[in-house]
Amino acid sequence: MFYREAGDFKTSYTDDSQTFPIKFDRYRYYAVLVAAFAVVPLVIDDYWVNAVFLPFLIYAIAAIGLNILVGYCGQVSLGTGGFMAVGAYAVYKLMTSFPEVSIFFHVILAGGITAAVCVLFGLPSLRIKGFYLAVATLAAQFFLVWLFNRVPWFYNYSASGQISAPERTIAGVPITGAETAPWAAYLFCLVFVTASALIARNLTRGMAGRKWMAIRDMDIAAEIIGVNPLKAKLSAFAVSGFFVGISGALFFAVYLGAVEVGEAFGINKSFLVLFMVIIGGLGSIFGSFAGAAFLVLLPVLLKNTLVGTLGWPTDLAAHLELMIVGSLIIVFLVAEPHGLAQLWRVAKEKLRLWPFPH
Amino acid sequence: MPDQLIFAMEVFLNGLMAGVLYALVALGFVLIFKASGIFNFAQGVLALFAALTLVGIMDGQVPFSHLINAVFGTDIHHFGWHVPALAAILLTMVVMVALAWAVNHFIFRHLVGQEPIILFMATIGLAYFLEGFGDIMWGADIKKLDVGLPQGINTVIDEVTYGIFGYGFFIDNLDLWATFVAALLVIALVIFAQYSKHGRAMRAVADDHQAALSVGVSLNFIWVMVWSLAGFVALVAGIMWGTKSGVQFSLSLIALKALPVLMLGGFTSIPGAIVGGLIIGVGEKLFEFAIGPMVGGATENWFAYVLALLFLVFRPQGLFGEKIIERV
């Protein structure tokens, strides 16, 4: 009824190739942006920010990053946790070494450093692929976590071996540290999420994205039609590392504030982000958001119903959550390998015809 | 002979023993990968689940007692009987076969013809599910497993080496047993695969699904059989590791250690799993012994991966793997 392209005439090529070609979609997107930037910060409190919004936004960036690597370029990585740790430690070192520079640039620089590290560990992808590569990325996961644990320079020789974010402000408003207002942390992350999604979306539908997808679908064939596998694979690792690094930096500096590397960036983090990508939808930016939202909300929901309402012990609820997440992965792989994003696409196709499908 | 060298020899021997245990887990991977092309990430959790079930049956725990207690407010935990080890192992095997059937029936039957990487992710999902399931079924506390295997220092080796070097080597009896069992297991598996009817069918399926189907091999049966075999190997690995360090969550992490073993040995080779396991076991122990103190220790966490990674750059199919030939 509302969701129609009829009557929406495109008069230029730019109009024709925009991200949201259908008017309703476009307005919905603007509405979501306005709500996220102008309405949500006014109404949220501490609990909502820390339990839902911050993890959602930060994981969404990580999921976008991993989706570029796994979903678009087909290089399965199990090292996301390690790369997030690189972002976190990079931003920590930058924050403490150059306190006069704005944290905004620190986060972006941390992304750049992570991109470099990610490319380094992506080098084997030129020789090996599939499972071999997936297992090889585990080397990054374990080595990086060990490195940050054992080399005191990374945590500034602090006695506990932890890193904790000092207070930094933007325009007088604290963004990190204990004094941070919920809305400030939220807005800071939101800016990065919006920018990441925009960049990722435009990269993936441009030449870079088409090269990645060619490599994903069949690398030998891609090479024959003139895609340089070296550049395509390493650029995917770099872009992915950039986003993952930013999310790691935000995860440490804005969300947690203090981090112990093995606990916060262990192998489970790698799997969590991978699950977000699978459940949300491989090869879809919207899917990264959907997957992140799903896996952030699910534990909160389960905890509230099982522990809060039914009064079960927490460990039992945690085990049940593992079972549910595991079976959801399997159900999605069996029933809908393209994830929530595909459900959304099908729903939109149906909506275009609704209410007169014939 | 200098002390350092003698210590290094002891470390070397202990590394060999540890390598055997890695190889045990890696064997399960190779079995499933050869027969169905599935890279089974859940192998470690399978070992954990098998060990949990074994302990639960031996101690007469009530399955799902935590869940029942939480829902109905009751307070049950044990039946109050003890099952002898051998009977418990047999019962656990029945559970593992049932699990193999369920895994095939509910998951992998529906994923036939999917890309290998999708199957791999499905096994990650399975690993998560089993981890939660095992904990809900038997409880998450650390359990002691004792099926009557000898433990502690082997006095014969201690005395003999003391006589030769003037320093007694510390070799655990359990490790010797594990080596023995692993050797038996490999011989049995090879004989089964080469000479039995089902073994031949299994190799046919591994070679070509459709061709095997066309000559009347039942894919479903073979897959259930292979998963049961993997369950059996997991049970053996679970007993060994469980006796060594208690049945607890960290048991499932040995699967992660088995991955570099596989990469080194090649995914499709049973001897590769053994040799890879030994190289990794010895390599990481010696590296920790020689280089570890200089860089802060705990290098065992990553050494195996980095070794495998470097190795793969030069030989992508591993030591004994089949040559990877790609066609468009």
HADDOCK unambig.tbl for C-alpha pairs under 7 A between the chains (distance, minus, plus):
assign (segid A and resid 124 and name CA) (segid B and resid 313 and name CA) 6.23 0.50 0.50
assign (segid A and resid 127 and name CA) (segid B and resid 313 and name CA) 6.04 0.50 0.50
assign (segid A and resid 127 and name CA) (segid B and resid 316 and name CA) 6.74 0.50 0.50
assign (segid A and resid 128 and name CA) (segid B and resid 316 and name CA) 5.87 0.50 0.50
assign (segid A and resid 130 and name CA) (segid B and resid 117 and name CA) 6.82 0.50 0.50
assign (segid A and resid 132 and name CA) (segid B and resid 263 and name CA) 6.64 0.50 0.50
assign (segid A and resid 135 and name CA) (segid B and resid 259 and name CA) 6.70 0.50 0.50
assign (segid A and resid 136 and name CA) (segid B and resid 305 and name CA) 6.74 0.50 0.50
assign (segid A and resid 136 and name CA) (segid B and resid 309 and name CA) 5.55 0.50 0.50
assign (segid A and resid 139 and name CA) (segid B and resid 302 and name CA) 6.24 0.50 0.50
assign (segid A and resid 139 and name CA) (segid B and resid 305 and name CA) 4.72 0.50 0.50
assign (segid A and resid 139 and name CA) (segid B and resid 306 and name CA) 5.59 0.50 0.50
assign (segid A and resid 142 and name CA) (segid B and resid 301 and name CA) 6.35 0.50 0.50
assign (segid A and resid 142 and name CA) (segid B and resid 302 and name CA) 5.24 0.50 0.50
assign (segid A and resid 143 and name CA) (segid B and resid 302 and name CA) 5.21 0.50 0.50
assign (segid A and resid 150 and name CA) (segid B and resid 296 and name CA) 5.99 0.50 0.50
assign (segid A and resid 220 and name CA) (segid B and resid 328 and name CA) 6.57 0.50 0.50
assign (segid A and resid 221 and name CA) (segid B and resid 328 and name CA) 6.31 0.50 0.50
assign (segid A and resid 312 and name CA) (segid B and resid 70 and name CA) 5.82 0.50 0.50
assign (segid A and resid 316 and name CA) (segid B and resid 136 and name CA) 6.67 0.50 0.50
assign (segid A and resid 319 and name CA) (segid B and resid 132 and name CA) 4.41 0.50 0.50
assign (segid A and resid 319 and name CA) (segid B and resid 135 and name CA) 6.52 0.50 0.50
assign (segid A and resid 319 and name CA) (segid B and resid 136 and name CA) 6.31 0.50 0.50
assign (segid A and resid 320 and name CA) (segid B and resid 132 and name CA) 6.03 0.50 0.50
assign (segid A and resid 322 and name CA) (segid B and resid 128 and name CA) 5.70 0.50 0.50
assign (segid A and resid 322 and name CA) (segid B and resid 129 and name CA) 5.97 0.50 0.50
assign (segid A and resid 322 and name CA) (segid B and resid 132 and name CA) 5.02 0.50 0.50
assign (segid A and resid 323 and name CA) (segid B and resid 128 and name CA) 6.25 0.50 0.50
assign (segid A and resid 323 and name CA) (segid B and resid 129 and name CA) 4.08 0.50 0.50
assign (segid A and resid 323 and name CA) (segid B and resid 130 and name CA) 6.99 0.50 0.50
assign (segid A and resid 323 and name CA) (segid B and resid 132 and name CA) 4.88 0.50 0.50
assign (segid A and resid 323 and name CA) (segid B and resid 133 and name CA) 6.15 0.50 0.50
assign (segid A and resid 324 and name CA) (segid B and resid 129 and name CA) 6.98 0.50 0.50
assign (segid A and resid 326 and name CA) (segid B and resid 125 and name CA) 4.17 0.50 0.50
assign (segid A and resid 326 and name CA) (segid B and resid 126 and name CA) 5.86 0.50 0.50
assign (segid A and resid 326 and name CA) (segid B and resid 128 and name CA) 4.76 0.50 0.50
assign (segid A and resid 326 and name CA) (segid B and resid 129 and name CA) 4.40 0.50 0.50
assign (segid A and resid 327 and name CA) (segid B and resid 125 and name CA) 6.36 0.50 0.50
assign (segid A and resid 327 and name CA) (segid B and resid 129 and name CA) 6.01 0.50 0.50
assign (segid A and resid 329 and name CA) (segid B and resid 122 and name CA) 6.78 0.50 0.50
assign (segid A and resid 329 and name CA) (segid B and resid 125 and name CA) 5.32 0.50 0.50
assign (segid A and resid 330 and name CA) (segid B and resid 122 and name CA) 5.38 0.50 0.50
assign (segid A and resid 330 and name CA) (segid B and resid 125 and name CA) 5.76 0.50 0.50
assign (segid A and resid 333 and name CA) (segid B and resid 122 and name CA) 6.74 0.50 0.50
assign (segid A and resid 334 and name CA) (segid B and resid 110 and name CA) 6.33 0.50 0.50
assign (segid A and resid 334 and name CA) (segid B and resid 111 and name CA) 6.33 0.50 0.50
